Amino acid sequence: VHELSRTYLNIFDEYCKFLESPVGSTRAPEPTLRLLPVSTGIFLQNKKLDKHMAEITWSAISLAFAMLPSAQHSQIQAAQVEVCIFKEAEQKLYQAALSAK
């Protein structure tokens, strides 16, 4: 989970840098950050973890958010964050895991 949370932390960091850039600063006041679950599907190295990836993903995202500096914390809180789950069968798993958090 630590390595995955570092990945999401890097994603959040890059998103915040974009918001601070001249291009990002001209965007709507409440931009949307759309994320995909990282390290799932064909990119999952340990297939035994597949049934737990929803919980692992939400935990990693939570840890990444907690590791953000306060200024970036505010930027992410002001944004709409969406996690895009493409497989319909997985949508319920991710929703259930999020509801359990």
ROSE-4610 file (N, C-alpha, C; in Angstrom, 1 decimal, always signed):
// ROSE-4610
residu = [V/V/V/H/H/H/E/E/E/L/L/L/S/S/S/R/R/R/T/T/T/Y/Y/Y/L/L/L/N/N/N/I/I/I/F/F/F/D/D/D/E/E/E/Y/Y/Y/C/C/C/K/K/K/F/F/F/L/L/L/E/E/E/S/S/S/P/P/P/V/V/V/G/G/G/S/S/S/T/T/T/R/R/R/A/A/A/P/P/P/E/E/E/P/P/P/T/T/T/L/L/L/R/R/R/L/L/L/L/L/L/P/P/P/V/V/V/S/S/S/T/T/T/G/G/G/I/I/I/F/F/F/L/L/L/Q/Q/Q/N/N/N/K/K/K/K/K/K/L/L/L/D/D/D/K/K/K/H/H/H/M/M/M/A/A/A/E/E/E/I/I/I/T/T/T/W/W/W/S/S/S/A/A/A/I/I/I/S/S/S/L/L/L/A/A/A/F/F/F/A/A/A/M/M/M/L/L/L/P/P/P/S/S/S/A/A/A/Q/Q/Q/H/H/H/S/S/S/Q/Q/Q/I/I/I/Q/Q/Q/A/A/A/A/A/A/Q/Q/Q/V/V/V/E/E/E/V/V/V/C/C/C/I/I/I/F/F/F/K/K/K/E/E/E/A/A/A/E/E/E/Q/Q/Q/K/K/K/L/L/L/Y/Y/Y/Q/Q/Q/A/A/A/A/A/A/L/L/L/S/S/S/A/A/A/K/K/K]
num = [1/1/1/2/2/2/3/3/3/4/4/4/5/5/5/6/6/6/7/7/7/8/8/8/9/9/9/10/10/10/11/11/11/12/12/12/13/13/13/14/14/14/15/15/15/16/16/16/17/17/17/18/18/18/19/19/19/20/20/20/21/21/21/22/22/22/23/23/23/24/24/24/25/25/25/26/26/26/27/27/27/28/28/28/29/29/29/30/30/30/31/31/31/32/32/32/33/33/33/34/34/34/35/35/35/36/36/36/37/37/37/38/38/38/39/39/39/40/40/40/41/41/41/42/42/42/43/43/43/44/44/44/45/45/45/46/46/46/47/47/47/48/48/48/49/49/49/50/50/50/51/51/51/52/52/52/53/53/53/54/54/54/55/55/55/56/56/56/57/57/57/58/58/58/59/59/59/60/60/60/61/61/61/62/62/62/63/63/63/64/64/64/65/65/65/66/66/66/67/67/67/68/68/68/69/69/69/70/70/70/71/71/71/72/72/72/73/73/73/74/74/74/75/75/75/76/76/76/77/77/77/78/78/78/79/79/79/80/80/80/81/81/81/82/82/82/83/83/83/84/84/84/85/85/85/86/86/86/87/87/87/88/88/88/89/89/89/90/90/90/91/91/91/92/92/92/93/93/93/94/94/94/95/95/95/96/96/96/97/97/97/98/98/98/99/99/99/100/100/100/101/101/101]
x = [+0.8/+0.0/+0.9/+2.0/+2.9/+3.3/+3.8/+4.3/+3.1/+1.9/+0.8/+0.3/+0.4/+0.1/+1.0/+2.3/+3.3/+3.0/+2.5/+2.0/+0.9/-0.1/-1.2/-0.8/+0.2/+0.7/+1.4/+2.1/+2.7/+1.7/+0.6/-0.5/-1.1/-1.4/-1.9/-1.0/+0.3/+1.3/+1.3/+1.3/+1.4/+0.1/-1.0/-2.3/-2.2/-1.7/-1.6/-0.7/+0.4/+1.4/+0.7/-0.2/-0.9/-1.8/-2.5/-3.5/-2.7/-1.5/-0.7/-0.1/+0.0/+0.6/-0.3/+0.3/-0.6/-1.8/-1.6/-2.7/-3.7/-3.3/-4.2/-5.0/-4.3/-5.0/-6.1/-6.2/-7.3/-8.5/-8.4/-9.5/-10.6/-11.7/-12.8/-12.4/-13.0/-12.6/-12.7/-13.5/-13.6/-13.4/-12.1/-11.8/-12.0/-12.0/-12.3/-11.0/-10.6/-9.5/-10.1/-9.8/-10.3/-9.1/-9.3/-8.3/-8.7/-7.8/-8.0/-7.4/-7.9/-7.2/-5.9/-4.8/-3.4/-3.1/-2.4/-1.9/-3.1/-4.1/-5.1/-5.2/-6.0/-6.1/-4.9/-4.5/-3.3/-2.0/-2.1/-0.9/-0.7/-1.6/-1.5/-0.5/+0.6/+1.7/+1.3/+0.7/+0.3/-1.2/-1.6/-3.0/-3.8/-3.1/-3.8/-4.5/-4.0/-4.5/-5.7/-6.0/-7.1/-8.4/-8.8/-10.1/-10.1/-8.9/-8.7/-8.3/-8.3/-7.8/-8.7/-9.9/-10.8/-10.4/-10.3/-9.9/-8.5/-7.6/-6.2/-6.1/-6.9/-6.9/-7.4/-8.5/-9.1/-8.1/-7.5/-6.5/-5.3/-4.8/-3.7/-4.0/-5.2/-5.7/-5.8/-6.3/-6.4/-5.1/-4.2/-2.8/-2.1/-2.3/-1.7/-2.2/-3.6/-4.2/-3.6/-3.5/-2.9/-1.5/-0.7/+0.7/+0.9/-0.2/+0.0/+0.3/+1.1/+1.3/-0.1/-0.2/-1.5/-2.0/-1.1/-1.6/-2.1/-1.5/-2.0/-3.3/-3.4/-4.6/-5.8/-5.6/-6.7/-7.1/-6.1/-6.3/-7.1/-6.8/-7.5/-8.9/-9.0/-10.4/-11.3/-10.7/-11.5/-11.9/-11.2/-11.5/-12.5/-13.2/-14.0/-13.1/-13.0/-12.2/-13.1/-12.8/-13.6/-12.7/-13.1/-12.3/-13.2/-12.5/-13.2/-13.0/-14.1/-14.0/-14.8/-14.0/-14.6/-15.4/-15.0/-15.8/-16.9/-18.1/-19.3/-19.3/-18.8/-18.8/-17.9/-16.9/-16.0/-16.6/-17.5/-18.0/-18.7/-19.4/-20.0/-19.0/-17.9/-16.9/-16.2/-15.9/-15.3/-16.2/-17.5/-18.5/-18.7/-18.7/-18.8/-17.6/-16.4/-15.2/-15.1/-15.6/-15.6/-16.6/-17.8/-18.8/-18.3/-17.5/-17.0/-15.9/-15.3/-14.3/-14.8]
y = [-1.2/+0.0/+1.3/+1.2/+2.4/+2.8/+1.9/+2.3/+2.9/+2.2/+2.7/+4.1/+4.3/+5.6/+6.7/+6.3/+7.3/+7.6/+6.7/+6.9/+7.9/+7.7/+8.7/+10.0/+10.0/+11.3/+12.1/+11.4/+12.0/+12.5/+11.8/+12.2/+13.5/+13.5/+14.7/+15.9/+15.6/+16.7/+17.3/+16.5/+17.0/+17.7/+17.3/+18.0/+19.4/+19.5/+20.8/+21.7/+21.1/+21.9/+22.5/+21.6/+22.1/+23.2/+23.1/+24.2/+25.5/+25.4/+26.6/+27.2/+26.4/+26.9/+27.9/+28.7/+29.6/+29.0/+27.8/+27.1/+26.7/+26.1/+25.6/+26.7/+27.9/+28.9/+29.6/+29.3/+29.9/+28.9/+27.8/+26.8/+27.2/+26.5/+26.7/+26.6/+27.3/+27.4/+26.0/+25.1/+23.8/+22.7/+22.6/+21.6/+20.1/+19.2/+17.8/+17.1/+16.3/+15.3/+13.9/+13.3/+12.0/+11.0/+10.0/+9.0/+7.7/+6.9/+5.4/+4.7/+3.5/+2.7/+2.3/+2.5/+2.2/+0.8/+0.1/-1.3/-2.3/-2.1/-3.1/-3.8/-4.8/-5.4/-6.0/-5.8/-6.4/-5.8/-4.7/-4.1/-4.6/-5.5/-6.0/-7.2/-7.0/-8.1/-9.3/-9.1/-10.2/-10.4/-11.3/-11.5/-12.0/-12.5/-12.9/-11.6/-10.5/-9.2/-8.7/-9.2/-8.7/-8.5/-9.4/-9.3/-8.2/-7.8/-6.8/-5.4/-5.2/-4.0/-2.8/-3.0/-1.8/-1.3/-2.1/-1.7/-1.1/-1.7/-1.2/+0.1/+0.3/+1.6/+2.7/+2.5/+3.5/+3.9/+2.8/+3.0/+3.9/+3.5/+4.2/+5.7/+5.9/+7.3/+8.1/+7.5/+8.1/+8.5/+7.5/+7.8/+8.9/+8.9/+9.9/+11.3/+11.4/+12.6/+13.1/+12.2/+12.5/+13.0/+12.6/+12.9/+14.3/+14.8/+16.1/+17.3/+18.2/+19.4/+20.2/+21.0/+21.7/+22.5/+23.2/+24.0/+23.1/+21.9/+21.0/+20.3/+20.1/+19.5/+20.4/+21.7/+22.6/+22.6/+22.5/+22.4/+21.2/+20.0/+18.8/+18.8/+19.4/+19.5/+20.4/+21.4/+22.3/+21.7/+20.6/+20.0/+18.9/+18.5/+17.3/+16.2/+15.2/+14.0/+12.8/+12.3/+11.1/+10.0/+8.8/+7.6/+6.8/+6.7/+6.1/+4.6/+3.8/+2.4/+1.9/+1.3/+1.0/-0.3/-1.3/-2.5/-2.4/-2.6/-2.4/-3.4/-4.6/-5.5/-5.0/-4.2/-3.7/-2.4/-1.8/-0.5/-0.8/-1.9/-2.2/-2.5/-3.2/-3.5/-2.2/-1.3/-0.1/+0.8/+0.8/+1.6/+1.0/-0.3/-1.0/-0.8/-0.8/-0.6/+0.9/+1.8/+3.2/+3.4/+2.8/+3.0/+2.4/+1.4/+0.7/+1.6/+2.5/+3.4/+4.4]
z = [+0.0/+0.0/+0.0/+0.6/+0.7/-0.7/-1.5/-2.8/-3.7/-3.5/-4.3/-3.8/-2.5/-1.9/-2.4/-2.6/-3.1/-4.5/-5.3/-6.7/-6.7/-5.9/-5.8/-5.3/-4.4/-3.9/-5.0/-5.9/-7.0/-8.0/-8.2/-9.0/-8.5/-7.2/-6.5/-6.7/-6.5/-6.6/-8.0/-9.0/-10.4/-10.7/-10.2/-10.4/-9.8/-8.5/-7.9/-8.6/-9.1/-9.9/-11.2/-11.8/-13.0/-12.6/-11.5/-11.0/-10.8/-10.4/-10.1/-11.4/-12.4/-13.7/-14.4/-15.3/-16.0/-16.7/-17.3/-18.0/-16.9/-15.9/-14.8/-14.1/-14.0/-13.2/-14.0/-15.3/-16.1/-16.1/-15.5/-15.5/-14.5/-14.5/-13.6/-12.2/-11.3/-9.9/-9.2/-9.7/-9.1/-10.1/-10.5/-11.5/-11.1/-12.0/-11.7/-12.0/-11.0/-11.1/-11.3/-12.4/-12.7/-12.5/-11.7/-11.4/-11.9/-12.3/-12.5/-11.4/-11.1/-10.1/-10.7/-10.0/-10.5/-10.1/-10.9/-10.6/-10.5/-11.4/-11.4/-12.8/-13.0/-14.3/-14.7/-16.0/-16.5/-15.9/-15.2/-14.5/-13.1/-12.7/-11.3/-11.3/-10.6/-10.6/-9.8/-8.6/-7.8/-7.9/-8.7/-9.1/-7.8/-6.8/-5.6/-4.9/-5.2/-4.6/-5.3/-6.4/-7.3/-6.5/-5.7/-5.0/-3.9/-3.6/-2.5/-3.1/-4.4/-5.0/-4.7/-4.5/-4.2/-2.9/-1.9/-0.5/-0.5/-1.3/-1.3/-2.0/-3.1/-3.8/-2.9/-2.2/-1.4/-0.2/+0.3/+1.4/+0.9/-0.3/-0.9/-1.2/-1.7/-2.0/-0.6/+0.4/+1.7/+2.3/+2.2/+2.7/+1.9/+0.6/-0.2/+0.2/+0.4/+0.7/+2.1/+3.0/+4.3/+4.3/+3.3/+3.2/+2.5/+1.9/+1.2/+2.1/+1.7/+2.4/+2.5/+3.5/+3.8/+2.6/+1.9/+0.7/-0.4/-0.6/-1.6/-1.1/+0.2/+0.8/+0.4/+0.5/+0.2/-1.2/-2.1/-3.5/-3.9/-3.3/-3.6/-3.1/-1.9/-1.2/-2.1/-2.7/-3.5/-4.9/-5.3/-6.6/-6.4/-7.5/-7.5/-7.9/-7.1/-7.4/-7.8/-8.9/-9.4/-9.7/-9.2/-9.6/-10.6/-11.8/-12.9/-13.0/-12.8/-12.8/-14.1/-15.0/-16.3/-16.3/-15.6/-15.6/-14.7/-15.2/-14.4/-13.2/-13.3/-12.2/-11.1/-11.4/-10.4/-9.7/-10.3/-9.8/-8.4/-8.3/-7.0/-5.9/-6.3/-5.4/-4.8/-5.7/-5.3/-4.4/-4.8/-4.0/-2.6/-2.6/-1.3/-0.4/-1.0/-0.2/+0.2/-0.6/-0.2/+0.9/+0.8/+1.9/+3.2/+3.2/+4.4/+5.1/+4.4/+4.9/+5.9]
